Amino acid sequence: MKTTNIEGYFAIGVYRGKNEHNIGTLWRSAYILGASYVFTVEKRYKKQSSDVLKTWARIPLFHYDNFDALMENIPYDCRIIGVEMTENAEFLNDFEHPKRAIYLLGAEDEGLPKEILERCHFTVKLPGNNSLNVAIAGSIVAHDRAAKLPSKLPVYHKE
C-alpha cells in the first residue's frame, strides 16, 4: 500500500527574532493555519508566556543555533522561502507555494541578511511600502498558503 501526502507540509520561523511576544503570536497563527512546526534561528528572546491556547502542546517549536544548522535539518525535498522586501522578491499574491516549504522571516529590526537570502530557494514579499510586524507578516504568508493549497483545515460556510 502506497501512502501519499498530496497536501504537503510547511514550517515557518524567524531568523534572529528578538521579541518573545511576536514569536508566540506567530506560533499560534502557524498552529491555527496548519503548519507542521515553527522554529527560530539564532534566537534572541526568552520563553513566551502569553500562550493561552497552549500551542506548545500542539505544534513543536525548534531552535537552531545558526542558519547552517537549519540547513542541515531541513526535510528532504523541502524548499526554503525567504520573506523579505527586496527588489528581486516575488509578490506573495503571485507566488506558487511548493508542497513542502519552510518560510523564513527576518527579525523585527534587521530583516534577513543578504547571505541568508542568497541561500533561499525563493524570496517573496508582501505589498506595501514598509515592513510589517514579523508575526503579522508570517500569519499572512501562512494564510496565503492555506488559501492556495488543499489542506485539512476546517472550512466554515455562512448559512
Sequence and secondary structure as in RCSB ss.txt:
>XXXX:A:sequence
MKTTNIEGYFAIGVYRGKNEHNIGTLWRSAYILGASYVFTVEKRYKKQSSDVLKTWARIPLFHYDNFDALMENIP
YDCRIIGVEMTENAEFLNDFEHPKRAIYLLGAEDEGLPKEILERCHFTVKLPGNNSLNVAIAGSIVAHDRAAKLP
SKLPVYHKE
>XXXX:A:secstr
     TT EEEEEEES   HHHHHHHHHHHHHTT SEEEEES         TT GGGTS EEEESSHHHHHHT  
TT EEEEE   TT EEGGG    SEEEEEEEBTTTB  HHHHTTSSEEEE SSSS   HHHHHHHHHHHHHHHS 
 S       
